[in-house]
Amino acid sequence: MRIEAAASVKTPGLEGLLSACRAHDGYAFLELASSLNAHKDMGSLFLAGEGDRLLGALYVFAPRKDEAEIGGLVLPESRRQGVFAAMLRAAEEELCRYGYRDELLVVDSRSAGGKSLASRLGAGHEYTEYAMRYAGLAPVRAPGGPELALERLGIDRLEALVELRSCEFGDSREETEDFERATFASCDRRSYGAFLGGRLVGACSLGYDGRKVSINGLVVDKASRGRGIGQALLGMVLAMLHAEGLEIELDVNSLNANAYHIYRKAGFETISAREYYRRRL
Ligand SMILES: CC(C)(COP(=O)(O)OP(=O)(O)OC[C@H]1O[C@@H](n2cnc3c(N)ncnc32)[C@H](O)[C@@H]1OP(=O)(O)O)[C@@H](O)C(=O)NCCC(=O)NCCS
């Protein structure tokens, strides 16, 4: 068996691997947003192959410099033969070269094999993230909410955006700035801001993938929370995306009861859950 870091996410055989796993398990997932990784030159996709055949793939998603998310999949007929473990060793060596101390193994809640692997590796369950899909009606603006203006943000708003976001998602100011710059540089991503009386009070970013779009990093300025701004911003973004006929998705941490509440209330339904297991490298 050969283990190598892929030069590009457009690797031949990857689609076939995803389809084979989807047909067998009913789901398949690889996070291929490596352009958001803190170290752009770090290996982020590791492949196991034999001859021309791709046996497995493992991704590293690491927008932060202290912890990296790792997930992967192996062809159904090649499981329980050490394929994932071999890819993981290669990924961990790379992470150690870049000074990472912690990894978060990402396991679909339906994967009994993934859970038992995490437990055998001594990784502890930390939280679960729900993947949600918008299943509501055409959104309408709730009467009596704050009078917000929604605007697509350009790089000239970088500083205000970093001010709003830093430390909110466990990132440092420097990591937030790098992340926002990568978002502005990506042709698949857009940032939107909510303005109240000309002041930026909330934001979110959108990730486009064909007819699908994900809403990420919704945030409201600390001093303005609890006044309906989060829901009003979400409603405006939903109205815009719904009018474009897109399928709208997002992820939310199970510990974030406030955010989960507003997504459910807006018309999102949970479609799957991913469990995060932490392990010291
Ligand atoms: C999540 C966030 C964007 C919400 O913004 P906000 O402007 O405070 O939200 P709103 O005022 O519009 O609505 C808050 C709702 O949550 C409810 N809520 C507050 N605390 C809650 C809790 N612990 N559990 C459940 N619901 C809660 C409020 O009652 C209100 O709902 P209601 O109108 O039905 O009564 C904001 O808290 C934030 O920026 N958090 C940090 C970043 C974050 O976690 N983002 C989510 C990423 S997925």
Ligand as a Chemical Component Dictionary entry (heavy atoms), coordinates in Angstrom:
data_LIG
# 
_chem_comp.id                   LIG 
_chem_comp.type                 NON-POLYMER 
_chem_comp.pdbx_formal_charge   0 
_chem_comp.three_letter_code    LIG 
# 
loop_
_chem_comp_atom.comp_id 
_chem_comp_atom.atom_id 
_chem_comp_atom.alt_atom_id 
_chem_comp_atom.type_symbol 
_chem_comp_atom.charge 
_chem_comp_atom.model_Cartn_x 
_chem_comp_atom.model_Cartn_y 
_chem_comp_atom.model_Cartn_z 
_chem_comp_atom.pdbx_ordinal 
LIG C1  C1  C 0 -25.657 33.220 17.800 1  
LIG C2  C2  C 0 -25.760 34.744 17.669 2  
LIG C3  C3  C 0 -25.340 35.111 16.235 3  
LIG C4  C4  C 0 -27.211 35.184 17.922 4  
LIG O1  O1  O 0 -27.333 36.592 17.714 5  
LIG P1  P1  P 0 -28.369 37.510 18.592 6  
LIG O2  O2  O 0 -28.487 38.810 17.902 7  
LIG O3  O3  O 0 -27.984 37.527 20.015 8  
LIG O4  O4  O 0 -29.704 36.646 18.405 9  
LIG P2  P2  P 0 -31.230 37.144 18.560 10 
LIG O5  O5  O 0 -31.308 38.251 19.559 11 
LIG O6  O6  O 0 -31.787 37.421 17.197 12 
LIG O7  O7  O 0 -31.965 35.813 19.069 13 
LIG C5  C5  C 0 -31.508 35.095 20.196 14 
LIG C6  C6  C 0 -32.518 33.952 20.437 15 
LIG O8  O8  O 0 -31.855 32.889 21.144 16 
LIG C7  C7  C 0 -32.587 32.636 22.363 17 
LIG N1  N1  N 0 -31.623 32.173 23.355 18 
LIG C8  C8  C 0 -30.730 32.898 24.039 19 
LIG N2  N2  N 0 -30.006 32.094 24.847 20 
LIG C9  C9  C 0 -30.448 30.834 24.622 21 
LIG C10 C10 C 0 -30.108 29.558 25.151 22 
LIG N3  N3  N 0 -29.127 29.414 26.050 23 
LIG N4  N4  N 0 -30.779 28.468 24.676 24 
LIG C11 C11 C 0 -31.749 28.583 23.739 25 
LIG N5  N5  N 0 -32.117 29.780 23.223 26 
LIG C12 C12 C 0 -31.472 30.881 23.668 27 
LIG C13 C13 C 0 -33.264 33.938 22.677 28 
LIG O9  O9  O 0 -34.372 33.740 23.541 29 
LIG C14 C14 C 0 -33.715 34.389 21.281 30 
LIG O10 O10 O 0 -34.790 33.605 20.795 31 
LIG P3  P3  P 0 -36.344 34.138 20.823 32 
LIG O11 O11 O 0 -36.396 35.375 19.956 33 
LIG O12 O12 O 0 -37.117 32.984 20.223 34 
LIG O13 O13 O 0 -36.673 34.415 22.260 35 
LIG C15 C15 C 0 -24.844 35.479 18.710 36 
LIG O14 O14 O 0 -25.136 34.973 20.001 37 
LIG C16 C16 C 0 -23.358 35.330 18.476 38 
LIG O15 O15 O 0 -22.761 36.138 17.751 39 
LIG N6  N6  N 0 -22.749 34.305 19.115 40 
LIG C17 C17 C 0 -21.295 34.044 18.949 41 
LIG C18 C18 C 0 -20.986 33.414 17.587 42 
LIG C19 C19 C 0 -21.778 32.131 17.351 43 
LIG O16 O16 O 0 -21.806 31.260 18.190 44 
LIG N7  N7  N 0 -22.364 32.027 16.140 45 
LIG C20 C20 C 0 -23.098 30.869 15.689 46 
LIG C21 C21 C 0 -22.273 30.075 14.766 47 
LIG S1  S1  S 0 -23.100 28.625 14.164 48 
# 
loop_
_chem_comp_bond.comp_id 
_chem_comp_bond.atom_id_1 
_chem_comp_bond.atom_id_2 
_chem_comp_bond.value_order 
_chem_comp_bond.pdbx_ordinal 
LIG C1  C2  SING 1  
LIG C2  C3  SING 2  
LIG C2  C4  SING 3  
LIG C2  C15 SING 4  
LIG C4  O1  SING 5  
LIG O1  P1  SING 6  
LIG P1  O2  DOUB 7  
LIG P1  O3  SING 8  
LIG P1  O4  SING 9  
LIG O4  P2  SING 10 
LIG P2  O5  DOUB 11 
LIG P2  O6  SING 12 
LIG P2  O7  SING 13 
LIG O7  C5  SING 14 
LIG C5  C6  SING 15 
LIG C6  O8  SING 16 
LIG C6  C14 SING 17 
LIG O8  C7  SING 18 
LIG C7  N1  SING 19 
LIG C7  C13 SING 20 
LIG N1  C8  SING 21 
LIG N1  C12 SING 22 
LIG C8  N2  DOUB 23 
LIG N2  C9  SING 24 
LIG C9  C10 SING 25 
LIG C9  C12 DOUB 26 
LIG C10 N3  SING 27 
LIG C10 N4  DOUB 28 
LIG N4  C11 SING 29 
LIG C11 N5  DOUB 30 
LIG N5  C12 SING 31 
LIG C13 O9  SING 32 
LIG C13 C14 SING 33 
LIG C14 O10 SING 34 
LIG O10 P3  SING 35 
LIG P3  O11 DOUB 36 
LIG P3  O12 SING 37 
LIG P3  O13 SING 38 
LIG C15 O14 SING 39 
LIG C15 C16 SING 40 
LIG C16 O15 DOUB 41 
LIG C16 N6  SING 42 
LIG N6  C17 SING 43 
LIG C17 C18 SING 44 
LIG C18 C19 SING 45 
LIG C19 O16 DOUB 46 
LIG C19 N7  SING 47 
LIG N7  C20 SING 48 
LIG C20 C21 SING 49 
LIG C21 S1  SING 50 
# 
